[in-house]
Amino acid sequence: MMYDYIVLIGILSTCFSFTNSASIPTQPYKITNVVTRSWDEAIALAKGFATQMTLEEKCNMTAGVGGHCAGFVSPVPHLNFGGLCFQDSPSGVGDGVQFSTAFVAGIHIAATWDRDLFYQRAAAIGQEFRGKGVHFALGPMMNIDRNALHGRNWEGFGADPYLSGENSYYYVKGLQDQGVVATAKHYICNEQESNRTYHPKTGPSQGYSANLDDKTMHEIYLWPFAASVAAGAGSVMCSYNQVNGTQACQNNKILNELLKDELQFQGNVMSDWGATKVGVESALGGLDIEMPGRDGLMGYALLPAVKNGSITEARINDMIIRILAPYFLLGQDQDYPSLNLNNDATRDHYLLNRHIGTAGIILLKNIDNTLPFNMNTEKFYSIYGSAASRYNDGVDPHGLDGLDGALYQGGGSGYVRPTYFIDPLTALLTKARDFHLQIQYVVDQDDYVAINYSLENSGFLGGKCLVFINAWSSEGRDRHNLFAYHNGDKLVNTIAARCASTIVIVNSVSQLNLEAWIENSNVTAVVWSGLPGPEYGSAIVDILFGNYNPGGKLVFTIAKNDSDYGTNITETYNSNYTEGVFLDYRHFDKNNIIPRYYFGYGLSYTTFSFSALMISKVGQENHISQSLYRQRRVSSYSNKALLRFYESVYSITFTITNIGNVDGSEVPQLYLSFPEEAAEPPKILRGFERVYLEAGESKTVTLVLTERDISYWNTVNQKWIIASGKYTVWIATSANNADIKLEDDSLYTYFIDNQRTINHQLVIFGLRELNSTETKYICSNQPITDPPIIDKRFDFTSNYKILIYTSGCYYLDANNHWQSNGLVVGPLTNHYQTQCYSNQLK
């Protein structure tokens, strides 16, 4: 990552806070915390191991072999290496393995907007993979929700790259803290299932081509992968599709140039299962492991290619070192559990799963405080919809267009077979037993005779009507439309026509069109239950009856019209990302489109106020918050070279107060507008934190801003730079401008770009008091053996302004050392509180 030298004037804020749960008691989940190594140590061990292998053994290791796992890397018996097991999925140990916890889906954990929960979920998932002796977990999945119809949206973290990046970072950290290798997938631009594999008239099968520009690649689709690499991910899985006309798994640009060179990724690239189309070209293009193997493309097939010079042995060695380095990185060579996929490693993870399932549920509508229910006065409840009940013949969903039960996750390789499932109806019936409530229900939503009969039941007139609807999707195909399955809209309208207090519970994989009934005055509450895992029933009952105050937030926009999204699945073999960086709420903002519900939106049973915004430069005075920030983000296996991009620059504090009568949580979201030069959307998410508060409680929230957060990708200079001009910062509770709570527009930046020329001279800086003619030059007459430090910042108050001069200061001598040309001055006094640097212009 390259940066221009910069001078910051003013104040900007974002990114991180430190709060503890107040409204919902929960303890941080116990984690294994295995002994890990640095990448340098792991690579050294991998190199030593590789020197003891024959060329045949090395080639064989570059492709999968048969075994009990989804993928398996061959053992090397004479070196006491038992091989590597690769296993799905991002939300638990999948592929039909028994005794696994089906954790809440990626789309649901993202909706919690809670970094602590991001980490705890990943740590628990890692414990189960480790407990079964699996070495590589095939997750996290971080493809962006570009198309609302994408069949795999439920596995990922939503429509925003920043939110996806934070989820990805903490997933990698939580998983790898258990000694299990994380596999960031699917690299890259794998945002639809349609045409992911097709067969041309000649040659191997291919995937559709995602065609996009450099800025869009860096700022949207590469962003969460960069976060994963920074966290220290050991593996990246390349995808089925092409990128700009070349298959992802043989694409030199994305694998070698972007991933391994620009991001300095030191782990391995494995193919998605069957995504490798050619052998030698893929290995040269950056692929290290071909999965599942056994197709003659890599493995032993590379041996003759080495002998005839088509590929060098040095590249084979590089592949082996990259395959083995994560194994040593996470200490898998030291007492790692033996492979036993039938081992029960679930522990008490259901407790954490229930908590996360509840935390990710979103309250969208609540007219006249319909929710939570008052069990003392509200005794009668009518339940409707197959989505309230369990499946007819087991825990697995069946069918594609009309599911017969509640959903806890989507389908495909990301699906985890649970050991049990608690449906909403069962949990509601238990609640009725314990608190003496009266319930009637009809779960066959095609039986309108029974439905109409129940609505005529005089004993339930004036009671509450709960309508459960759902929408399913799966790997391998995209959704046909954005409507609820089983004519869910008809069911809602039928009930709402005769029930004055109809509550709709939406159990969906991702976006849904709600327009058929959302403005119906009898629909007094809407709860987005998402995909809350097998504890769904318990979680939704906690929300409905106020045992848990909902605090989840949308991770995508819900539009009024399907066409409002501006993107869609392409039926051709080319998917053109012409929207660029204007995706989801960015697109709605740019085009002044009012959605039904905004990205980041979610209601609570209480209300909050914001105040006392204060911003300061990160330094000695706030070293504690900086230290906590680094402690939460840095591990021995982190990518140290990339992490400097994530160093904090500014801290921001403000106060949030729960001014309601019940405990709850709020998610302050920081949106940033860039100077015009950056060509960015009107606002971009650059920070958030979920804050838990008891009724009447106030907390000071501390956030930090990293350089990455205020940078944009400059396509001319091919590097991240900070724009010159004014930034505006908003702290809001959604992407809706009406939800902005605090604002600061005092940030102005000036930078020296070493690609620019000012009369081919050198630049110095001057500082003077306003209304004064005296200028204090910031320079030194002492020799400088190294260039000025690039991460120093001006620390101005409103009494000063910057002057940039084109006279001499620093210069490079014949020995390439920085020198001063002898201009004044000596050190500045504390009165000016200033630091600076200069750069030679070219």
C-alpha positions in Angstrom: 0.0 0.0 0.0 1.4 3.4 -1.0 0.4 6.7 0.5 0.9 10.3 -0.4 2.4 12.5 2.3 -0.3 14.5 3.9 -1.1 17.3 6.1 -4.4 17.0 8.1 -6.2 20.1 9.3 -9.4 19.8 11.3 -11.2 16.9 12.8 -12.5 13.5 11.5 -13.8 10.5 13.3 -14.8 6.9 12.9 -14.3 3.3 13.6 -14.2 1.7 17.0 -15.6 1.9 20.5 -15.3 0.0 23.7 -18.6 -0.7 25.6 -19.9 -3.6 27.6 -23.3 -5.3 27.5 -25.7 -3.7 29.9 -29.2 -4.8 28.9 -28.5 -8.5 28.2 -26.2 -10.2 30.7 -23.7 -12.3 28.8 -20.2 -13.5 29.4 -17.4 -13.5 26.8 -17.3 -17.0 25.4 -14.4 -19.1 26.5 -11.8 -19.6 23.7 -9.0 -22.0 23.3 -6.2 -19.4 22.6 -3.7 -21.8 21.2 0.0 -20.9 20.8 0.5 -19.4 17.3 3.6 -18.2 15.4 4.4 -15.2 13.2 4.4 -15.6 9.4 8.2 -15.3 9.3 8.5 -18.2 11.7 5.9 -20.3 9.9 7.5 -19.7 6.5 10.9 -20.7 7.8 9.4 -24.0 9.1 7.6 -24.6 5.9 10.8 -24.1 3.9 12.6 -26.5 6.1 9.9 -29.1 5.6 9.8 -28.6 1.8 13.6 -29.3 1.5 12.9 -32.8 2.8 10.3 -33.6 0.2 10.8 -35.1 -3.2 9.7 -33.3 -6.3 7.0 -35.9 -6.8 5.7 -35.4 -3.2 5.6 -31.6 -3.8 3.7 -31.9 -7.0 1.2 -34.3 -5.5 0.5 -31.9 -2.7 -0.8 -29.2 -5.1 -4.1 -31.1 -5.7 -6.6 -32.7 -3.5 -6.8 -36.5 -2.9 -9.6 -38.7 -1.7 -10.5 -38.8 1.9 -13.3 -38.3 4.5 -13.2 -34.5 4.2 -14.6 -32.2 1.5 -11.0 -31.7 0.5 -7.8 -33.4 1.6 -4.1 -32.6 1.0 -2.0 -35.7 0.8 0.1 -36.9 3.8 3.9 -37.3 3.8 4.4 -40.4 6.0 8.2 -40.3 6.2 8.0 -36.8 7.6 5.2 -37.7 10.0 2.8 -35.3 8.2 -0.8 -36.7 8.2 -2.2 -34.4 5.6 -4.7 -31.5 5.8 -8.5 -31.7 6.1 -10.6 -29.0 4.4 -14.3 -28.8 5.4 -17.3 -26.6 4.9 -18.9 -24.3 6.1 -18.7 -20.6 7.2 -21.5 -21.2 9.8 -20.3 -24.5 11.3 -18.9 -27.9 10.4 -20.9 -28.8 7.3 -21.1 -31.3 4.5 -23.7 -33.4 6.4 -21.4 -34.0 9.4 -23.2 -35.0 12.6 -22.9 -33.4 16.0 -22.3 -29.9 14.7 -23.9 -26.6 15.8 -25.7 -24.8 13.0 -24.6 -21.3 13.9 -26.6 -18.3 12.7 -25.9 -17.4 9.1 -23.4 -14.8 8.0 -26.2 -12.3 7.1 -27.6 -12.7 10.6 -24.4 -12.2 12.6 -23.7 -9.1 10.5 -27.1 -7.7 11.5 -26.0 -7.7 15.2 -23.4 -5.0 14.3 -21.5 -6.2 17.4 -17.8 -7.0 17.0 -17.7 -8.9 20.2 -20.3 -11.3 18.9 -18.6 -11.4 15.5 -15.6 -12.8 17.3 -17.4 -15.1 19.8 -19.3 -16.8 17.0 -16.2 -17.4 15.0 -14.3 -18.7 18.1 -17.0 -21.2 18.8 -17.1 -22.3 15.2 -13.3 -22.7 15.4 -13.7 -24.8 18.5 -15.9 -27.3 16.7 -13.7 -27.6 13.6 -10.7 -28.1 15.9 -12.6 -30.6 18.0 -13.2 -32.7 14.9 -9.6 -32.4 13.8 -10.3 -30.3 10.7 -7.4 -28.1 9.7 -9.0 -25.6 7.2 -12.5 -24.2 7.6 -14.0 -23.0 4.3 -15.0 -19.6 5.5 -15.7 -16.8 6.0 -17.8 -16.0 2.9 -17.5 -12.3 2.1 -19.0 -11.7 -1.3 -20.9 -8.5 -1.4 -24.7 -8.4 -1.6 -24.7 -6.7 -5.0 -27.8 -8.5 -6.3 -30.8 -8.9 -4.0 -31.6 -12.2 -5.9 -28.2 -13.8 -5.4 -28.7 -17.3 -4.0 -25.8 -17.1 -1.6 -26.4 -13.7 0.0 -27.3 -15.4 3.2 -23.8 -16.7 3.7 -22.2 -13.3 3.5 -22.3 -10.1 5.5 -24.5 -7.8 3.5 -24.1 -4.9 1.0 -21.4 -2.8 2.5 -17.7 -3.5 2.2 -16.7 -1.8 5.5 -19.3 -3.9 7.5 -18.2 -7.0 5.6 -14.6 -6.2 6.2 -15.1 -5.9 10.0 -17.1 -9.2 10.0 -14.4 -10.9 8.0 -11.6 -9.6 10.2 -13.1 -10.8 13.4 -14.1 -14.1 11.8 -10.5 -14.8 10.8 -9.3 -13.8 14.2 -11.8 -15.8 16.2 -11.3 -18.9 14.1 -7.5 -18.8 13.9 -7.2 -18.1 17.6 -8.5 -21.7 17.9 -5.7 -23.0 15.6 -8.0 -23.5 12.6 -7.0 -22.0 9.3 -9.6 -19.5 7.9 -10.3 -19.5 4.1 -11.6 -16.2 2.8 -14.0 -16.9 -0.1 -15.0 -16.6 -2.9 -12.3 -14.5 -4.5 -13.5 -12.5 -6.2 -16.7 -10.8 -7.6 -18.7 -13.9 -7.2 -22.1 -12.1 -6.8 -24.4 -14.4 -8.6 -25.0 -18.1 -9.2 -26.5 -17.9 -12.6 -24.0 -19.0 -15.3 -21.3 -19.7 -12.7 -20.6 -22.7 -14.8 -21.4 -23.1 -18.5 -20.0 -25.2 -21.3 -18.8 -23.5 -24.5 -18.7 -25.4 -27.8 -15.0 -26.0 -27.3 -12.6 -26.2 -24.3 -13.3 -26.5 -20.6 -16.3 -25.2 -18.8 -16.3 -21.5 -17.8 -18.0 -19.1 -15.6 -19.6 -15.8 -16.3 -17.3 -12.8 -16.4 -17.6 -10.0 -13.8 -16.4 -6.9 -15.5 -15.4 -3.9 -13.4 -13.0 -1.1 -13.1 -10.0 -0.7 -10.8 -11.6 1.7 -8.4 -14.7 -0.5 -7.9 -12.5 -3.5 -7.4 -10.4 -1.9 -4.7 -13.1 0.0 -2.8 -15.9 -2.5 -2.9 -15.0 -6.1 -3.6 -11.4 -6.3 -2.6 -12.0 -4.4 0.7 -13.2 -7.4 2.9 -10.6 -9.7 1.4 -7.9 -7.1 2.4 -9.4 -7.1 5.9 -9.1 -10.9 6.0 -5.5 -10.8 4.8 -4.7 -8.1 7.4 -6.1 -10.3 10.1 -3.7 -13.1 9.0 -6.0 -15.4 7.0 -4.1 -18.5 6.0 -6.0 -19.3 2.8 -8.1 -17.7 0.1 -10.5 -19.6 -2.2 -10.8 -18.5 -5.8 -14.2 -18.5 -7.4 -16.0 -20.1 -10.4 -16.5 -16.9 -12.3 -14.2 -14.9 -14.6 -12.9 -11.5 -13.7 -12.6 -9.1 -16.7 -12.5 -12.1 -19.1 -10.1 -14.5 -17.3 -11.1 -17.3 -14.9 -10.5 -16.3 -11.3 -8.4 -19.4 -10.5 -5.9 -18.6 -13.2 -6.1 -14.9 -13.2 -2.6 -13.4 -12.7 -4.0 -9.9 -12.1 -6.2 -10.8 -9.1 -4.1 -13.6 -7.6 -0.5 -12.5 -8.1 -0.7 -8.8 -8.6 -3.6 -7.8 -6.2 -3.6 -10.6 -3.6 0.0 -11.7 -3.3 1.9 -8.6 -4.3 -0.3 -5.6 -3.3 -1.9 -7.1 -0.2 1.3 -9.1 0.5 -0.7 -12.3 1.2 1.6 -15.1 2.4 -0.9 -18.0 2.6 -2.2 -20.2 -0.1 -4.9 -19.9 -2.8 -7.1 -22.9 -3.2 -9.7 -23.4 -5.9 -13.4 -23.7 -5.3 -14.5 -27.3 -6.0 -14.3 -27.6 -9.8 -13.3 -24.0 -10.4 -9.9 -24.9 -11.9 -10.2 -25.1 -15.7 -6.5 -25.7 -16.7 -3.4 -26.9 -14.9 -0.1 -25.2 -15.6 -1.7 -21.9 -16.5 -3.5 -21.9 -13.1 -0.3 -22.6 -11.2 1.5 -19.8 -13.0 -1.5 -17.5 -12.5 -1.3 -17.9 -8.7 -3.3 -21.0 -7.7 -1.6 -23.1 -5.1 -4.0 -26.0 -4.4 -6.5 -27.4 -6.8 -9.7 -28.9 -5.2 -11.0 -31.4 -5.0 -8.3 -32.8 -7.3 -8.3 -36.1 -9.1 -9.0 -34.6 -12.5 -5.5 -34.5 -13.9 -5.0 -30.7 -13.9 -2.5 -30.3 -11.1 -0.9 -32.6 -8.6 1.2 -35.2 -10.3 0.2 -33.7 -13.7 2.6 -30.8 -12.9 5.6 -33.2 -12.7 6.2 -33.4 -16.5 5.6 -29.7 -16.7 8.5 -29.1 -14.4 10.7 -31.4 -16.3 9.9 -29.8 -19.7 10.3 -26.3 -18.3 6.7 -25.2 -18.5 6.8 -24.4 -14.8 9.8 -23.9 -12.6 10.6 -26.0 -9.5 10.9 -22.7 -7.7 7.2 -22.1 -8.3 6.4 -25.6 -7.1 8.4 -24.9 -3.9 6.5 -21.6 -3.4 3.2 -23.5 -3.7 4.3 -26.0 -1.1 5.6 -23.3 1.3 2.2 -21.5 1.0 0.3 -24.7 1.6 2.3 -25.6 4.7 2.9 -22.1 6.2 -0.6 -21.8 7.7 -0.2 -25.3 9.2 2.9 -24.1 11.1 1.5 -20.6 11.7 -1.4 -21.9 13.9 0.6 -24.6 15.7 -1.1 -27.5 14.0 2.2 -29.4 14.1 1.8 -29.5 17.9 -0.7 -31.8 19.5 -3.5 -31.0 17.0 -6.6 -33.3 17.5 -6.8 -36.3 15.2 -9.4 -36.2 12.5 -12.7 -37.5 13.7 -15.7 -35.9 11.9 -18.1 -37.8 14.1 -16.7 -36.4 17.3 -19.2 -34.3 19.3 -17.6 -30.9 19.7 -20.8 -28.8 20.2 -20.2 -28.2 24.0 -22.8 -25.6 25.1 -22.6 -23.5 22.0 -26.4 -23.4 21.8 -26.3 -20.8 24.5 -24.2 -18.4 22.4 -26.1 -19.3 19.3 -29.4 -18.3 21.0 -27.9 -15.0 22.2 -26.6 -14.1 18.7 -29.8 -15.3 17.1 -31.7 -12.9 19.3 -29.2 -10.0 18.9 -29.6 -10.1 15.1 -33.4 -9.8 14.9 -34.5 -6.4 13.6 -37.7 -4.5 14.5 -38.9 -2.7 11.4 -42.3 -1.4 12.4 -44.0 -0.9 15.7 -47.1 1.3 15.6 -48.4 2.5 19.0 -46.0 0.2 20.8 -47.7 -3.0 19.6 -44.5 -4.8 20.8 -43.5 -6.1 23.2 -46.7 -7.9 24.2 -48.1 -7.4 27.6 -48.9 -10.8 29.0 -51.0 -9.4 31.8 -53.6 -7.8 29.4 -53.0 -9.5 26.1 -53.9 -13.2 26.4 -55.1 -14.3 22.9 -52.8 -15.1 20.0 -53.5 -16.5 16.6 -50.5 -18.0 14.7 -50.5 -18.3 10.9 -48.1 -19.6 8.3 -46.0 -22.7 7.6 -43.0 -20.5 8.4 -44.0 -20.7 12.1 -43.6 -24.5 12.3 -41.1 -27.2 11.8 -40.6 -29.3 8.6 -42.8 -32.2 8.0 -40.1 -34.9 7.8 -36.9 -33.8 9.7 -34.6 -30.9 10.4 -33.6 -30.5 6.7 -35.5 -28.1 4.5 -37.0 -29.5 1.3 -38.0 -28.0 -2.0 -37.0 -24.7 -3.6 -40.1 -22.6 -4.0 -42.4 -23.7 -1.2 -40.8 -24.6 2.0 -42.9 -26.2 4.7 -41.2 -24.8 7.8 -39.3 -22.1 9.5 -35.8 -21.3 8.1 -32.7 -21.2 10.3 -30.2 -21.0 7.4 -30.1 -21.2 3.6 -29.0 -24.1 1.3 -25.9 -25.4 -0.5 -22.4 -26.1 0.8 -22.9 -23.5 3.5 -25.7 -25.5 5.1 -25.0 -27.1 8.4 -27.2 -30.0 9.5 -28.3 -29.2 13.1 -28.8 -31.7 15.9 -32.2 -30.1 16.7 -34.4 -27.1 15.8 -36.8 -25.1 17.9 -39.5 -23.6 15.7 -41.5 -20.5 16.7 -44.8 -22.3 17.1 -43.3 -24.7 19.6 -41.7 -21.9 21.6 -45.0 -19.9 21.6 -46.9 -22.9 22.8 -44.4 -23.3 25.6 -44.8 -19.6 26.5 -48.6 -20.1 26.6 -48.2 -23.0 29.0 -45.9 -21.1 31.3 -47.9 -17.8 31.4 -51.4 -19.0 30.8 -52.0 -17.6 27.3 -54.5 -18.8 24.8 -53.2 -19.8 21.3 -54.8 -21.1 18.1 -52.8 -21.7 14.9 -53.1 -22.7 11.3 -49.7 -23.6 9.7 -51.1 -24.9 6.4 -51.3 -21.5 4.6 -53.0 -23.0 1.6 -56.0 -24.0 3.8 -58.0 -20.8 3.7 -61.1 -22.6 5.0 -59.3 -23.2 8.3 -57.7 -19.7 8.2 -61.1 -18.0 7.7 -62.7 -20.2 10.3 -60.1 -19.2 12.9 -60.6 -15.5 12.1 -64.3 -16.0 13.0 -63.5 -17.5 16.4 -65.2 -15.1 18.7 -62.9 -16.0 21.6 -59.9 -14.6 19.7 -61.6 -11.4 18.4 -59.5 -8.4 19.4 -56.4 -10.6 20.0 -53.0 -10.6 18.3 -52.4 -12.2 14.9 -48.9 -13.3 14.2 -48.2 -14.1 10.5 -44.9 -15.9 9.7 -43.6 -15.7 6.1 -40.3 -16.7 4.6 -38.0 -16.7 1.6 -35.4 -19.3 0.9 -32.3 -19.4 -1.3 -29.4 -21.7 -2.0 -26.1 -22.1 -3.7 -26.4 -23.2 -7.3 -29.3 -21.0 -8.3 -30.5 -17.4 -7.8 -33.9 -16.4 -6.5 -36.6 -15.9 -9.1 -38.2 -12.9 -7.4 -38.2 -10.9 -4.1 -41.6 -12.0 -2.9 -42.4 -14.2 0.1 -42.8 -17.9 -0.7 -46.1 -19.8 -0.6 -48.0 -16.7 -1.5 -47.0 -15.1 1.7 -48.3 -11.7 0.7 -51.8 -13.1 0.2 -51.6 -14.7 3.7 -50.7 -11.4 5.3 -53.4 -9.4 3.5 -56.0 -12.1 4.3 -55.2 -11.9 8.0 -54.8 -8.1 8.2 -58.1 -7.6 6.5 -59.8 -9.0 9.6 -57.3 -8.6 12.4 -56.7 -5.1 13.7 -53.4 -6.0 15.3 -51.4 -8.1 12.8 -47.7 -8.7 13.5 -45.7 -10.0 10.5 -42.5 -11.9 11.2 -40.2 -12.0 8.1 -37.9 -15.1 8.0 -35.8 -14.3 5.0 -32.4 -15.0 3.5 -32.0 -11.4 2.3 -34.0 -8.6 0.7 -37.8 -9.0 0.3 -40.4 -6.9 -1.3 -42.9 -5.9 1.4 -45.0 -3.4 -0.6 -48.1 -5.6 -0.9 -49.0 -5.0 2.8 -46.4 -2.8 4.6 -48.7 0.3 4.6 -51.8 -1.7 5.7 -52.9 0.1 8.9 -53.8 -3.2 10.5 -50.2 -4.4 10.1 -49.1 -2.7 13.3 -45.6 -4.4 13.7 -43.0 -6.0 11.5 -40.1 -8.1 12.8 -37.3 -9.1 10.5 -36.2 -12.4 12.1 -33.6 -13.1 9.4 -31.9 -16.5 9.7 -31.5 -16.9 13.5 -30.3 -20.5 13.7 -31.9 -23.5 15.4 -32.8 -21.5 18.5 -35.1 -19.4 16.3 -38.2 -20.2 18.3 -36.7 -19.1 21.6 -35.1 -16.0 20.1 -38.3 -14.7 18.5 -40.3 -15.3 21.6 -37.8 -13.3 23.6 -38.2 -10.4 21.2 -42.0 -10.5 21.0 -42.5 -10.6 24.8 -39.8 -8.1 25.7 -37.3 -10.5 27.3 -34.8 -9.0 24.9 -35.0 -5.5 23.4 -34.4 -5.8 19.7 -31.2 -4.0 18.5 -30.3 -5.6 15.2 -29.9 -3.4 12.1 -30.4 -4.0 8.4 -27.2 -4.9 6.4 -28.9 -4.0 3.1 -31.5 -1.6 1.9 -35.1 -2.7 1.4 -36.5 -1.0 -1.7 -40.0 -0.1 -2.6 -39.5 -1.2 -6.2 -37.3 -4.1 -7.2 -35.8 -1.9 -10.0 -34.7 0.7 -7.4 -31.7 -1.5 -6.5 -30.0 -0.6 -9.8 -28.4 -4.0 -10.2 -29.7 -7.4 -11.1 -28.7 -10.9 -12.1 -27.4 -11.2 -15.6 -28.6 -14.0 -17.8 -25.7 -13.5 -20.2 -22.1 -14.6 -19.8 -21.0 -11.0 -18.9 -22.0 -9.3 -15.7 -21.0 -5.6 -16.0 -20.6 -3.7 -12.8 -21.5 -0.4 -14.4 -22.8 1.0 -11.1 -19.2 1.2 -9.9 -18.9 2.1 -6.2 -22.6 3.3 -6.1 -24.0 0.2 -4.6 -27.0 -0.3 -2.2 -27.5 2.9 0.0 -24.8 4.6 -2.0 -26.9 4.2 -5.1 -30.1 5.3 -3.4 -28.3 8.4 -2.1 -26.8 9.3 -5.5 -30.1 8.9 -7.3 -32.3 10.4 -4.5 -34.4 7.2 -4.3 -36.4 6.8 -1.1 -36.4 3.1 0.0 -38.9 1.4 2.2 -36.2 0.8 4.9 -32.7 2.2 4.9 -29.4 0.3 5.3 -28.5 0.3 9.0 -32.1 0.8 10.1 -33.7 -0.9 13.1 -36.0 0.1 15.9 -35.8 -0.5 19.7 -38.3 -0.6 22.6 -36.4 2.4 24.0 -34.9 5.7 22.7 -31.5 7.3 22.8 -29.9 10.7 22.7 -26.4 11.7 21.5 -24.3 14.6 22.7 -20.8 16.0 23.6 -18.9 15.3 20.4 -15.1 15.7 21.0 -12.3 14.7 18.7 -8.6 14.5 19.2 -5.5 13.3 17.5 -4.3 9.9 18.6 -1.3 10.5 20.9 -0.1 10.3 24.4 -3.2 11.8 25.8 -5.4 9.0 24.6 -2.9 6.1 24.4 -5.3 3.9 26.4 -7.9 3.8 23.7 -5.3 3.3 21.1 -3.8 0.4 23.0 -7.2 -1.3 23.4 -7.8 -0.9 19.7 -4.6 -2.6 18.8 -5.0 -5.3 21.4 -8.4 -6.3 19.9 -7.1 -6.3 16.3 -3.5 -7.6 16.4 -2.3 -11.3 16.7 1.0 -13.0 16.2 -0.2 -14.2 12.9 -1.5 -10.9 11.6 -0.2 -9.5 8.4 2.2 -6.9 9.8 3.0 -5.3 6.5 -0.7 -4.6 5.7 -1.7 -3.6 9.3 0.0 -0.2 9.0 -2.9 0.7 6.8 -5.1 0.1 9.8 -3.3 2.3 12.3 -5.5 4.7 14.1 -5.0 8.4 13.4 -7.8 10.2 15.3 -10.1 9.3 18.2 -13.6 10.6 18.6 -15.7 10.6 21.8 -19.4 11.3 22.3 -22.0 10.5 24.8 -25.0 8.2 24.2 -27.9 8.1 26.7 -30.8 5.7 27.0 -33.6 8.1 27.7 -36.3 5.4 27.7 -37.7 3.2 30.4 -36.2 -0.2 29.4 -32.7 -1.5 28.8 -31.5 -1.7 25.3 -28.8 -1.1 22.7 -28.1 1.3 19.9 -25.7 1.2 17.0 -24.0 4.6 16.3 -23.0 4.5 12.6 -20.4 6.8 11.2 -20.9 8.0 7.6 -18.2 10.0 5.8 -18.4 12.2 2.7 -15.2 12.7 0.8 -13.9 15.7 -1.2 -15.0 15.9 -4.8 -11.6 14.7 -6.0 -12.2 11.2 -4.6 -15.4 10.7 -6.8 -17.1 8.9 -3.9 -20.8 8.4 -3.1 -22.6 11.1 -1.0 -21.7 9.2 2.2 -19.9 5.9 3.1 -20.0 3.8 6.2 -16.7 4.1 8.0 -17.4 3.1 11.6 -20.0 1.7 14.0 -20.3 0.2 17.5 -23.2 -1.5 19.3 -23.6 0.1 22.7 -25.7 -1.5 25.4 -27.3 0.7 28.0 -29.6 0.3 31.0 -32.5 2.6 31.2 -31.3 6.1 32.1 -27.7 5.1 31.7 -25.1 7.2 29.7 -21.8 6.0 28.3 -19.0 7.7 26.6 -18.1 6.0 23.3 -14.6 6.2 22.0 -14.0 5.5 18.3 -10.7 5.6 16.3 -10.1 6.5 12.7 -7.6 4.6 10.6 -5.8 5.9 7.5 -7.7 3.3 5.4 -11.0 4.8 6.4 -10.3 8.2 4.9 -8.4 7.0 1.8 -9.6 6.4 -1.7 -8.1 4.4 -4.5 -6.3 6.6 -7.0 -6.4 4.8 -10.3 -3.8 7.1 -11.9 -1.2 6.7 -9.2 -2.3 3.2 -8.3 -2.3 3.7 -4.6 -4.5 4.7 -1.7 -4.4 8.4 -1.0 -6.2 11.0 1.2 -8.1 13.5 -0.9 -7.5 17.2 -0.7 -10.4 19.2 0.5 -13.3 19.0 3.0 -14.6 15.9 4.6 -17.9 15.7 6.5 -18.6 13.2 9.2 -22.1 12.1 10.4 -23.0 9.9 13.3 -26.4 8.4 12.6 -28.6 5.4 13.4 -29.1 4.4 9.8 -28.2 5.6 6.3 -31.2 7.8 6.3 -30.2 11.5 6.5 -33.1 12.0 8.9 -31.3 9.7 11.4 -28.2 11.8 11.6 -27.5 12.6 15.3 -24.1 14.4 15.3 -22.2 16.1 12.5 -18.7 17.6 12.0 -17.5 19.2 8.8 -14.3 20.8 10.0 -11.9 18.4 8.3 -9.8 19.8 5.5 -6.8 18.0 4.1 -3.9 19.1 2.1 -1.3 16.7 0.8 1.9 16.6 -1.1 1.7 14.2 -4.0 5.1 13.1 -5.2 3.7 12.7 -8.7 3.0 16.5 -8.9 5.4 19.2 -9.7 5.7 22.7 -8.3 8.4 24.3 -10.4 10.5 21.3 -9.8 11.4 22.7 -6.4 11.2 21.3 -2.9 8.4 22.1 -0.5 8.5 23.3 3.0 5.7 24.2 5.4 5.1 27.4 7.3 2.8 28.1 10.2 1.6 31.5 11.3 -1.0 32.9 13.6 -4.0 34.3 11.9 -3.9 38.1 11.6 -0.1 38.0 11.9 2.6 38.5 9.4 5.2 36.4 11.2 5.7 33.0 9.7 7.4 30.1 11.5 9.1 27.8 9.1 9.0 24.1 10.0 12.4 22.9 9.0 15.7 21.9 10.3 19.3 22.9 9.5 20.5 19.5 10.8 21.4 16.6 8.4 18.7 14.0 8.2 19.7 10.4 7.4 16.2 9.2 6.7 13.2 10.8 5.0 10.9 12.6 7.3 8.4 10.3 9.0 5.3 10.0 6.8 2.8 9.4 9.6 3.4 12.6 11.5 0.4 15.0 11.4 -0.2 18.7 12.0 -2.1 19.3 15.1 -3.8 22.7 14.6 -6.3 24.7 16.5 -8.6 27.2 14.8 -6.0 29.9 15.4 -3.6 28.7 12.7 -3.6 28.0 9.1 -1.2 26.2 6.7 1.0 27.9 4.2 2.8 25.8 1.6 6.0 27.3 0.1 8.0 26.3 -3.0 11.3 27.3 -1.6 13.9 24.8 -0.5 14.0 22.7 2.7 14.9 19.1 2.5 16.7 17.5 -0.5 18.3 14.2 -1.3 22.1 14.2 -1.5 24.3 12.0 -3.7 24.1 9.2 -1.2 20.3 9.3 -1.3 20.2 10.8 2.2 17.8 13.7 3.2 19.6 16.9 3.9 18.6 20.5 4.8 19.6 23.4 2.6 20.3 25.5 5.6 17.2 27.6 5.8 16.0 28.5 9.3 14.5 27.3 11.7 15.1 25.8 15.0 12.6 23.7 16.9 9.0 25.0 17.3 7.7 25.8 20.8 4.9 24.0 22.4 2.8 27.1 21.7 2.4 25.9 18.1 1.9 22.1 19.0 3.0 21.2 15.5 4.9 18.4 13.8 5.5 18.1 10.0 7.5 16.5 7.3 8.4 17.4 3.7 8.9 15.5 0.5 10.9 16.0 -2.6 8.6 16.6 -5.6 9.4 14.8 -8.8 
